Structure formats: structure tokens, C-alpha cells
Amino acid sequence: MTLTNAGPASAAPTFTFSYQSFSNGDYTINVYNNGVLAGSADWYADPHGVYGPGTGDTVGAWDGLADGYGIAAHLNGDYRIATTAGHASPYTDYASGDILEDTPLTLRAYVVKGGDVAYSLGKIVYS
């Protein structure tokens, strides 16, 4: 009798997050899939043209890893959502509109695949 080991089924990915604030009020939540940068949820407080869409009061979701998972950026729950779900990587989505200045908002990154798979801590940002 010979026994063979087919090996374990592919392990579920582990998603982790890192957080970065910028002096101009922007904020980024990076999303990692098994330690590899998969995407980000981004907040752009004021209009600028260096990075991002060039508009203020904008939330962005960027998916840079073709791993089958999408990235969603939520602002205050469902108040404003940008999502890469349903699009091939790399892909970026933005949602913007004027918000009263200095309004505190909560930014959260979600990993999605037919529903929420993982999510970051909520971070306070200001318009």
C-alpha cells in the first residue's frame, strides 16, 4: 500500500492593514494580502494634483493585486463608498463631493469578494 499526500488545500489569505496620515490632511490605509501590498483606501482632504484625483473631500479605493479580491473604501459607514469590486486589477475608483470643512469622518478599508472578507480599524479624517 502506498500513501500519497496531496498537501493541504490552499490556505485562506491573511489580510492586514497599515495606517498613514499626511500633514495636508490626506490619509491612507494600506491593505496587505499575506504580506503583499494589495491595495488601499485613501482620503483626499483638499484639492491637489500630486496624487489622487485632484479633488478634495474624496475617498478612493485602489486595487493593485490580481488576487480575486476587491478593495472598498467607506467613509462614515455607507455615507460615501469607492470600490474596485467587479473590476480587473489594477483599478482605482473615487467618490467625491463637498463636505463642510473640518467635519470629522471615519475612513475604513474593506476587502470584498461577494461580501465583506476583512476590514481595517476606522480612522478619523477631516474634510
Residue pairs with C-beta under 8 A, 6 or more apart in sequence:
13 33
13 34
13 67
13 69
14 33
14 34
15 31
15 32
15 33
15 38
15 111
15 117
15 118
16 31
16 32
16 35
17 29
17 30
17 31
17 32
17 109
17 120
17 121
18 29
18 30
18 32
19 27
19 28
19 29
19 30
19 120
19 121
19 123
20 27
20 28
20 29
20 30
21 27
21 123
22 28
24 45
24 46
24 48
25 43
25 45
25 46
25 125
25 126
26 42
26 43
26 44
26 45
26 51
26 52
27 42
27 43
27 45
27 107
27 123
27 125
28 40
28 41
28 42
28 43
29 40
29 41
29 42
29 73
29 107
29 108
29 109
29 120
29 123
30 37
30 39
30 40
31 37
31 38
31 39
31 40
31 41
31 71
31 109
31 111
31 120
32 38
33 65
33 67
33 69
33 111
36 65
37 64
37 65
38 63
38 64
38 65
38 67
38 69
38 71
38 111
39 61
39 62
39 63
39 64
39 65
39 71
39 84
39 89
39 109
40 60
40 61
40 62
40 71
40 73
40 109
41 59
41 60
41 61
41 71
41 72
41 73
41 74
41 82
41 107
41 108
41 109
41 110
41 120
42 52
42 59
42 60
42 61
42 62
42 73
43 58
43 59
43 60
43 73
43 75
43 105
43 107
43 125
44 52
44 53
44 55
44 56
44 57
44 58
44 59
44 60
44 96
45 56
45 57
45 125
45 126
45 127
46 56
47 54
47 55
47 56
48 54
48 56
52 58
52 60
52 94
53 60
53 94
53 96
55 94
55 96
56 96
56 127
57 96
57 97
57 98
57 99
57 127
58 94
58 95
58 96
59 73
59 74
59 75
59 80
59 81
59 82
59 94
59 95
59 96
59 107
60 73
60 82
60 92
60 93
60 94
60 95
61 70
61 71
61 72
61 73
61 82
61 83
61 84
61 92
61 93
61 109
62 71
62 84
62 90
62 91
62 92
63 69
63 70
63 71
63 84
63 87
63 89
63 90
63 91
63 92
64 89
64 90
65 89
66 88
66 89
67 89
68 113
69 111
69 112
69 113
69 117
70 83
70 84
70 85
70 86
70 87
70 111
70 112
70 113
71 83
71 84
71 109
71 110
71 111
71 112
72 81
72 82
72 83
72 84
72 85
72 109
72 110
72 111
72 112
73 81
73 82
73 83
73 107
73 108
73 109
73 110
74 80
74 81
74 107
74 108
74 109
74 110
75 81
75 95
75 105
75 106
75 107
75 125
76 105
76 106
77 106
79 105
80 95
80 96
80 97
81 95
82 93
82 94
82 95
83 93
83 112
84 91
84 92
84 93
85 112
87 93
99 105
99 127
100 127
101 127
102 126
102 127
103 126
103 127
104 124
104 125
104 126
105 124
105 125
105 126
105 127
106 122
106 123
106 124
106 125
107 122
107 123
107 124
107 125
108 119
108 120
108 121
108 122
108 123
109 119
109 120
110 116
110 117
110 118
110 119
110 120
111 117
111 118
111 119
